[in-house]
Structure formats: structure tokens, C-alpha cells
Amino acid sequence: MKKIATLMAATAITALGANAALADKWDMPMAYAATNYHSENGAKFAKCVTDGTSGALEIVTHPGGSLFGGNDIKRAVQTGQAPIGERLISAHANENPLYGVDSIPFLATSFDDSEKLWKAAGDKIKEALDADNLVYLYAVPWPPQGLYTKKDVNSAADLKGVKFRAYNAATARIAELAGMVPVQIEAAELSQALATGVAESFISSGSTGYDRKVWEQLTNFYDVQAWLPRNVVFVNKDAWNGLDDATRAVVTGCADTAAADGLAKAKELTSFYLEKLGENGMKVAPPSDQLKADFKGYGEIMTEEWLNSAGDAGKAVVEAYKSM
């Protein structure tokens, strides 16, 4: 009996060792501050996966560009330097125009329309990511984008010559059309860029302004509601293929939950962010009729440009969206 008990104990220890050997840890780079709702949502997703697999797959988030800078995250995951990551997908529209579908100015300016557009584009986005050795997991929108400035702006003419933070092809093109000077700056570098005068204006959500306390350098927020860009979480295809079916099921289930929770949080926080900007001394207002007309004109130009660059796939997405 003693020999049997000893054998059983040894077997149990061997099994525990095997489970430990099978355990996997995935580091997940994220570009935004730990307190940003995207990062908080990502942390909950990571815990969901870790708990759901009983630690067999542990995901550890690294917010604030601490592991890879925002501009490097997609490439890092593609090449296997990181197994999973989150990225503002429109920042890669120069690689594939479809990645910029969520940032076509004034095409989808509400949460409901944004969801419709993403649904219409979903399969095409997944195909584009697949071609880049990535597997799509989930996406969460930012609140509608507004214009931040350090002076009153009544028309696009008032923006001429202003140093403008560009974070994707759409913002760079708006800068060009308005006669501004585009400067590529990641979110983690924005506060310093504003403090040193490298940037004087930008288009982003109320979330970015709140996270970066831009009221310390800027004075105005115009709620132009230009578009609702999305952060996408994706996995290296080889890492994904290395998971068993049960683990994949946990990851996709947690991803579905993260998508729903992230959307709900974005809606909840939209008015909160604008209230906080106002409480900290910024002028929060709708755009003047002239500024709105100027931006709408830019949107029409950019929509045509995007359709031409995206080809038949892009046209199919927009047609499907408009038919919903």
C-alpha cells in the first residue's frame, strides 16, 4: 500500500509538472494609459482568458506603450515578437485602405452607425488581417472625434499653418486640405508634444483630451463628430494555431464579452469626458456653420479618395453599410 501511495503521489506531481509545462504566457502590448477604458477593458479580457483557462494561457497587458510603442505594435505581433496586441487600426491605412474604413470623415458619426459600418466591413477586415499573419479577436470604438485647438476657430481658414497632430492617414489628409502642418505623434507622446509646441491642435475623442489633461496647453474643443475610430485586438496567427480548441473557445468568448463591454463603456463615457474638459476650463462647443461646412467638404473629398484607393472591396463595404 505504501508503494502504491508513493506511486500515486509521484504521478500527481508529474501531472502538475506537465500542466505547468503546458502553461503559456502572452504579453499584450497596448498603446494607451492604464487608466484609459480601452486598457482597462483589455485587462479584463486578459483576466477572463487567464481565469477561463485556469492559468493554462495567461495574458499580461502592458499599457502606455511600455512594451512596444503604438506604431510598432502591429508589426511586433505580425512577426511574433508579441503573441497578441491592441492597435488603433486606422493608423495602418497606408498598408491597406480597408484599415481606414472607420475613419472616413462624416460617413458614420454615431455609435449606431459605427456599429453598422463595422459589421459591413468585418469580413474584409478579417481577411486583411489574415493576410498580415494576424487573427482578429475584437474591436472597441472611441467616442466621436472632435477638434482640439489653442485658439478660437470659426472656419478652416483659422487653422492654416497650425502644427497638427496626425495619428493616421485621415488626420494627415485633413491637415493637408486645411493647410495645417501634420506631425505624427503617438498618444503616449502627446502631452510632451503639446507642452513643447511640437503640436498645437489635433482631432481625437474626449477620452484623449481627458487622459492627457490637454487643458494645460489647449483651450477649445469643437464637437465636430468626425468619425469613431476603433482599437482592434489581434493575435499572431502562428500563436493562435498553437492553441487547442478548448483554449480558443475561451479566448473568443472573452473577446465577444470585451467587445460588448467596451462599446457600452465608450457610450457611457462620451458625455463624461466632455463634461470634464469643460470643468477644467476648456470651451466645449459645436463647430460653427462655416467650420462644419468646411469639414464636410473635406469629408466628401476624402470619401471619394478612399473609395478609389480601396477599390471594389471598399465600394462593397460602403454599399452594404448604406443599405442597412
C-alpha positions in Angstrom: 0.0 0.0 0.0 2.9 2.3 0.8 4.4 1.7 -2.6 1.0 2.4 -4.3 0.6 5.7 -2.3 4.1 6.7 -3.3 3.4 5.9 -6.9 0.2 7.9 -6.9 1.9 10.9 -5.4 4.7 10.7 -8.0 2.1 10.5 -10.7 0.2 13.6 -9.4 3.5 15.5 -9.2 4.3 14.5 -12.8 0.8 15.6 -13.9 1.2 19.0 -12.2 4.6 19.4 -13.8 3.1 18.6 -17.2 0.4 21.2 -16.8 2.9 23.8 -15.7 5.0 23.0 -18.8 1.9 23.4 -21.0 1.0 26.8 -19.4 1.6 29.7 -21.7 2.1 33.4 -21.1 1.2 36.0 -23.7 2.4 39.6 -23.3 -0.1 42.0 -24.7 1.3 45.5 -25.7 -1.2 48.3 -25.7 -0.6 52.0 -26.6 -2.8 53.9 -24.2 -2.6 54.7 -20.5 -3.5 52.0 -18.0 -6.5 54.2 -16.8 -7.9 54.5 -20.3 -11.1 52.5 -20.8 -9.5 50.5 -23.7 -6.6 49.4 -21.5 -9.0 48.6 -18.6 -11.2 46.6 -20.9 -8.1 44.8 -22.2 -7.0 44.0 -18.7 -10.5 42.5 -18.0 -10.2 40.5 -21.2 -6.8 39.2 -20.2 -8.1 38.1 -16.8 -11.1 36.4 -18.4 -8.8 34.3 -20.5 -6.4 33.6 -17.7 -9.3 32.5 -15.4 -11.2 30.7 -18.1 -8.2 28.5 -18.9 -7.3 28.1 -15.2 -3.9 29.7 -16.0 -3.1 27.4 -18.9 -3.0 30.6 -21.0 -2.0 33.7 -19.1 -2.4 37.1 -20.8 -0.5 40.0 -19.3 -1.2 43.5 -20.6 1.4 46.2 -21.0 -0.4 49.6 -21.4 1.0 53.0 -22.2 3.4 51.8 -24.9 5.6 50.3 -22.2 6.4 47.1 -24.2 6.1 48.4 -27.8 5.2 51.9 -28.9 1.9 52.3 -30.6 3.3 52.5 -34.1 5.3 49.2 -33.5 2.6 47.0 -32.0 1.0 45.6 -35.2 4.4 44.8 -36.7 5.5 43.2 -33.4 2.5 40.8 -33.4 2.8 40.1 -37.1 6.4 38.9 -36.7 5.8 37.0 -33.4 7.7 39.4 -31.2 4.5 39.6 -29.2 1.7 37.0 -29.5 -1.2 39.5 -29.0 -1.7 43.2 -29.1 -4.1 46.1 -29.4 -3.8 48.8 -32.1 -5.7 51.8 -33.5 -6.3 50.0 -36.8 -6.7 53.2 -38.9 -3.1 54.0 -38.2 -2.3 51.3 -40.8 -4.5 52.6 -43.6 -1.3 53.3 -45.6 -0.7 49.5 -45.6 -4.3 48.6 -46.6 -7.0 51.2 -47.2 -9.6 48.9 -45.6 -7.9 49.5 -42.3 -9.1 53.1 -42.6 -12.8 52.4 -43.1 -13.7 53.6 -39.6 -12.0 57.0 -40.2 -13.7 58.1 -43.4 -14.9 61.6 -42.2 -18.6 62.0 -41.6 -19.5 58.6 -43.1 -20.5 57.1 -39.7 -20.7 59.7 -36.9 -22.8 57.9 -34.2 -22.3 54.7 -32.3 -25.2 53.0 -34.1 -23.8 54.0 -37.5 -20.3 53.0 -36.4 -21.6 49.5 -35.5 -23.3 49.2 -38.8 -20.2 50.2 -40.7 -18.0 47.8 -38.8 -20.5 45.0 -39.4 -20.4 45.7 -43.1 -16.6 45.8 -43.1 -16.0 42.9 -40.7 -15.2 40.1 -43.1 -13.0 42.3 -45.2 -11.0 43.5 -42.2 -10.5 39.9 -41.0 -9.3 38.9 -44.5 -6.8 41.8 -44.5 -5.5 40.9 -41.0 -5.3 37.3 -42.1 -3.0 38.3 -45.0 -0.8 40.1 -42.4 -0.5 36.9 -40.3 -3.0 38.1 -37.8 -6.2 36.7 -36.3 -9.0 39.2 -35.4 -10.4 39.0 -31.9 -12.4 42.1 -31.1 -12.7 45.8 -31.7 -13.9 48.7 -29.5 -14.7 52.2 -30.8 -13.6 55.5 -29.4 -16.1 58.3 -28.8 -16.9 60.6 -31.7 -13.8 62.7 -32.7 -13.6 66.4 -32.1 -11.2 69.2 -32.8 -8.8 70.5 -30.1 -7.2 73.9 -30.5 -5.4 76.6 -28.5 -7.5 79.4 -30.0 -11.0 80.1 -31.3 -11.6 78.6 -34.7 -14.6 79.7 -36.8 -13.5 78.3 -40.1 -10.8 76.1 -41.6 -9.0 79.2 -42.7 -8.2 79.8 -39.0 -6.2 76.6 -38.9 -3.8 77.4 -41.7 -0.2 76.9 -40.6 -1.1 75.2 -37.3 1.0 72.3 -36.3 -1.5 69.4 -36.2 -1.0 66.0 -34.6 -1.7 63.3 -37.1 -2.2 59.7 -36.0 -3.5 58.1 -39.2 -3.9 58.8 -42.9 -7.2 60.5 -42.4 -5.9 63.1 -39.9 -2.8 63.7 -42.1 -5.1 64.3 -45.1 -7.3 66.7 -43.2 -4.2 68.6 -42.2 -3.1 68.9 -45.8 -6.6 70.0 -47.0 -6.8 72.7 -44.3 -3.3 74.0 -44.9 -2.0 72.7 -41.5 1.3 71.1 -40.8 0.9 67.4 -39.9 3.1 66.0 -37.2 2.9 62.2 -36.5 2.6 61.8 -32.7 1.5 58.7 -30.7 -0.9 59.2 -27.8 1.8 58.4 -25.3 3.9 61.3 -26.6 1.0 63.8 -27.0 1.4 65.7 -23.6 5.1 66.4 -24.2 4.4 67.4 -27.8 1.8 69.9 -26.7 3.9 71.3 -23.9 6.9 71.8 -26.2 4.9 73.3 -29.0 5.6 70.4 -31.4 1.8 70.2 -31.8 -0.9 72.9 -31.4 -4.0 71.1 -32.5 -5.4 67.6 -33.1 -8.6 65.7 -33.8 -9.4 63.0 -31.3 -12.1 61.9 -28.8 -12.8 63.5 -25.4 -11.1 60.5 -23.9 -7.7 61.5 -25.3 -8.1 65.1 -24.0 -9.1 63.8 -20.6 -6.3 61.2 -20.3 -3.7 63.7 -21.3 -5.0 66.7 -19.5 -4.7 68.8 -22.6 -6.4 71.7 -20.9 -3.0 72.5 -19.5 -2.0 73.7 -23.1 -5.2 73.9 -25.2 -8.3 76.0 -24.8 -11.0 74.7 -27.1 -12.8 71.5 -28.1 -15.2 71.6 -31.1 -17.5 68.6 -31.1 -17.4 68.0 -34.9 -18.1 64.3 -34.5 -15.9 63.4 -37.5 -15.8 59.6 -37.1 -15.4 56.9 -34.5 -12.1 55.0 -34.9 -11.5 51.6 -33.4 -8.9 49.8 -31.5 -8.5 46.2 -32.7 -7.1 43.3 -30.7 -5.4 40.7 -32.8 -3.3 37.6 -32.3 -0.3 36.3 -34.2 -1.6 33.5 -36.5 1.1 31.0 -35.5 0.4 31.6 -31.8 -3.3 31.2 -32.5 -2.8 27.9 -34.4 -0.8 26.7 -31.4 -3.8 26.8 -29.1 -6.1 23.8 -28.7 -9.8 24.1 -29.5 -10.9 24.5 -25.9 -8.5 27.4 -25.3 -9.5 29.1 -28.5 -13.2 28.8 -27.4 -12.3 30.6 -24.1 -10.4 33.4 -25.9 -13.2 34.0 -28.5 -15.8 34.0 -25.7 -13.8 36.5 -23.7 -13.3 38.6 -26.9 -17.0 38.8 -27.5 -17.6 40.0 -23.9 -14.8 42.6 -24.3 -16.3 43.9 -27.5 -19.7 44.4 -25.9 -18.3 45.8 -22.6 -16.0 48.2 -24.5 -18.8 49.6 -26.6 -21.0 50.1 -23.6 -18.2 51.9 -21.8 -17.4 54.1 -24.7 -21.1 55.2 -24.8 -21.2 55.8 -21.1 -18.0 57.9 -21.0 -18.7 60.1 -24.1 -20.6 62.8 -22.2 -18.4 62.4 -19.1 -15.2 63.3 -21.0 -16.7 66.4 -22.5 -18.0 67.5 -19.1 -14.6 67.1 -17.6 -13.0 69.1 -20.3 -15.4 71.9 -19.5 -14.9 71.6 -15.8 -11.1 72.1 -16.4 -11.6 75.3 -18.3 -11.9 74.3 -21.9 -14.5 75.8 -24.2 -16.6 72.8 -25.4 -18.9 73.8 -28.2 -20.3 72.6 -31.5 -18.5 73.8 -34.7 -19.6 77.0 -36.4 -21.7 76.6 -39.5 -18.7 77.5 -41.6 -16.3 75.1 -39.9 -18.8 72.4 -40.2 -19.3 73.1 -43.9 -15.5 73.2 -44.4 -15.0 69.8 -42.7 -18.0 68.3 -44.6 -16.3 69.3 -47.8 -13.1 67.6 -46.7 -15.1 64.5 -45.9 -16.6 64.4 -49.4 -13.2 64.7 -51.0 -11.7 62.0 -48.7 -14.6 59.6 -49.2 -14.0 59.6 -52.9 -10.3 59.2 -52.4 -10.9 56.3 -50.1 -13.3 54.6 -52.4 -10.8 54.9 -55.3 -7.9 53.5 -53.2 -10.0 50.7 -51.6 -11.3 49.5 -55.0 -14.2 47.0 -55.3 -13.8 45.8 -51.7 -14.2 49.3 -50.3 -17.2 50.0 -52.5 -18.8 46.8 -51.4 -18.4 47.8 -47.8 -19.9 51.2 -48.2 -22.8 49.9 -50.3 -23.5 47.3 -47.7 -23.4 49.9 -44.9 -25.7 52.3 -46.7 -28.2 49.5 -47.4 -28.6 48.7 -43.6 
